[in-house]
Each structure stands twice: as structure tokens, then as C-alpha cells.
């Protein structure tokens, strides 16, 4: 199991970052895909922007962009239809043979922001 998968099992969203050019390497790798230098691991912000969403059999799925570089597909929780561009929280991540990502909106019904 990779470091990325091990961290997902602990509900930690991490990725590799180049020690030299500071590029976030996605998908995670031990070497930078830009300058080929070795990478280090760091946690990624759990807040991202909804890029796109779709429904399948009543369940909402979305693509959320983190740190303006990483795009992840996952389940969007909530009963309200999301808006493209809205800020989403990575509520849960896990690994069970496949990566699992669950997002929720940072905006509640009364318009206030979740932290």
C-alpha cells in the first residue's frame, strides 16, 4: 500500500511536493514530474472549490479542486443542489481498495459559513 493510501485510511489528505520547485505532484509520486527532484509529503488543505457536479441514481458526485492544482472526484453530501464555484470541505477520505472522498458545502441553509 502506498503512503497516500495509508494516510487516506487515517482520514488524512496528503500529497507529495517537490523539495526544489515546490510543485505539488499529482498523482502523488516520490519524484517531481517537472524537475525530477525527490518529493516530500505534506497535508493538503481540506477546503476546495467545486468545479463540476453530476447526479447518478439520486446521488451527487463532484469534482473539487484543492490548492488550485489537485482535482478530486467524490460524493457531495447534502440535500441542496450545489453551485459550481462554491467552497467545499473534504469531510472524509478513506481507502478500501479504492480512494473514497466525501465533500460537503461550507455554506449552511442560513447562509453562514462552516469552518
Protein Blocks (a to p, Z undefined) as FASTA:
>chain_A
ZZklmmmmnopacddddfklopacddddfbdfklopacddddddfbdcdfbdcdeehiac
ddddehhlaccddddedjbdcdehiacddfbgcdehiacdddddfbdfkopacZZ
